[in-house]
Amino acid sequence: MNTISCDKILIMTELPILFILHLEIKVKENAHGSLRIKAVVQKDYKEDLEINMYKDKLSVIVLEKDSNKILFSGKIEELVINQMDGYCEIGLMAYTNTIHMDREKKNISYQDDRLTYDQVLEMVAVRNNKAEYTQNVERFRQIQFPIIQYEETDWNFLKRLASHFQTVIYPVMSNMKPAFQFGIRKGRQQEWGDMEILRCGYGRYYYTDGAYEEGDSKSSAKYMECQSVRFYGIGDFIYYQGHIYIIFQLEHKLVNGVILNTYILGADRMLQKKKYFNYAISGIQLQGTVKDRVGESVFIHLDIDHKEQKLFGWPFVPITGNLSYCMPEVGTKAMLYFPTSDETDGVVSCIIYESDINDDLDLQNREFKTAHSKKICMYPQYMEFSGQVGKILLSDGMGIEINSKAGINLSADKDILINGTKVFLQSPLEITCKTHKSNIDICRDFNFYAPSGVTTQGINNTITENEMIPVNEAETTEYWKAAFSAVASIPAMDLRRGDHDSVIDLKACGSIALFARGSTTFAMKEVMEGKKEKDTSFPNAFRTMESYTVKGGYFLSETNE
């Protein structure tokens, strides 16, 4: 490497520099250290420069002559060659090696809330060529909540982490590979010496970094811009008028062949920064796989993560609202949604695939389905609850419909009321109404049973819902009157004109019920002629008929359902 002397510094580089026209080194918080040089090179080396200028290995090192302290070490990022009369002029821009941490945007999640910031910093350092770092803030502090690095370079990610401590990061100017300070280092106390104050006051930091919002006085954000020929470092401090002022920005500049050092010093409040967020995550949906569910929390492994880690239980928010929903199943896909740039607002929800959406989709027609063929349909005209064997339909046009391929069981500790203009009961096999003592069974025959008797009654007028006719006020039809026409009406024929088949037909049609003996028929005839029941020749015959017609039912057992 070529070495060029310039006042109190030495410059080492692969470029064939004859002398330096301009040099400027800058260091400030949350930024890469930079070096700008304008120099003259021999014209004979112009062709070599044009060949080598595109190589990534061009570097430059600036040292302090007396102490050999490295003031800058980095890679040349910009190089321009200007052809002049008899010589070549070059302009270059170099940055500290931390620039390599600021090239590629990455997507990584840190979901283990037990991780310390030390551990996160170590992960970042390892994937950046084992970058070196010094932590100058509280150690072993846990992150306490997942941190998502999304479309964010490692350098910007480190700046955001530092803001969690209300501090900043700095590049290490002397290192040949990426190195940074997490938080401002505690430097050495320096003497005022030849320090000259160029300006002082308070600036935008007072309003932008939280001092104004927290009610701090403007004096807490006071700064001074000073100049000296001495070389100091970031973090060094001096006492001035009873206050401590810390160097948090510096510049080394070649002016008229002399290196002048400009420092910006501030009180402690000048070094504190507000916590800021990665605005790239606002509104994003990160897909992942559900690994576990606990209560209303979902543990999801994000697709952006290539390694397994302890997962965080994110709250689940259904896309259908909280009227009715199911938690996503383990192994299914879900998405982690961030409505804002704050990770603490993240929620997990289900994924809607484009294949599930058609062009005729009506947002008013909503369906909720499970993997086990259970479904809830919420349409403007009807609502349906259905499964594999049955459904309940609530329709504006059809009313309420309950269908089942299995059974339907209505059970209540108190009354079940069925009320309507008309009530229809239809069954291909049997209809049974039953209490613990009596029953009505309609099957192949009618079975009316009650231990204390069965009474049928009716009137000519229709009984409305609010009109209940007492039994003793209703018109009573004697049981023998209702049965007389069927029992006592004997078919007749002219035997002289009938043939053998007619006699058989007559016998079949003339069969009477078991209770209709001759005495019963004769007694019924007398009643029809005007006699009272007790005055007939066989008054007890009616009791026998009553036993068959009114109390002729049988009790259904508990198992007969």
Secondary structure, 3 states (H helix, E strand, C coil): CEEEEECCEEEEECCCEEEEEEEEEEECCCCCCEEEEEEEEEHHHHHHHHHHCCCCCCEEEEEECCCCCEEEEEEEEEEEEEECCCEEEEEEEEEEHHHHHHCCEEEEEECCCCCEHHHHHHHHHHCCCCCEEEECCCCCCECCCCEEEEEEEHHHHHHHHHHCCCCCEEECCCCCCCEEEECCCCCCECCCCCCEEEEEEECCHHHHCCCCCCCCCHHHHEEEEEEECCCCCCCCEEEECCEEEEEEEEEEEEECCEEEEEEEEECHHHHCCCCCCCHHHCCCEEEEEEEEEECCEEEEEECCCCCCCCCCEEEECCCCCCCCCCCCCCCCEEEEECCCCCHHHCEEEECCCHHHCCCCCCCCCEEEECCCCCEEEECCCEEEEECCCEEEEEECCCEEEEEECCCCCCCCCCCCCCCCCCCCCCCCCCEEEECCCCEEEECCCEEEECCCCCCCCCCCCCCCCCCCCCHHHCCCCCHHHHHHHHHCCCCCCCCCCCCHHHHHHHHHHCCCCCCCCHHHHHHHHHHHCCCCHHHCCCCCHHHHHHHHHCCCCCCCCCCCC
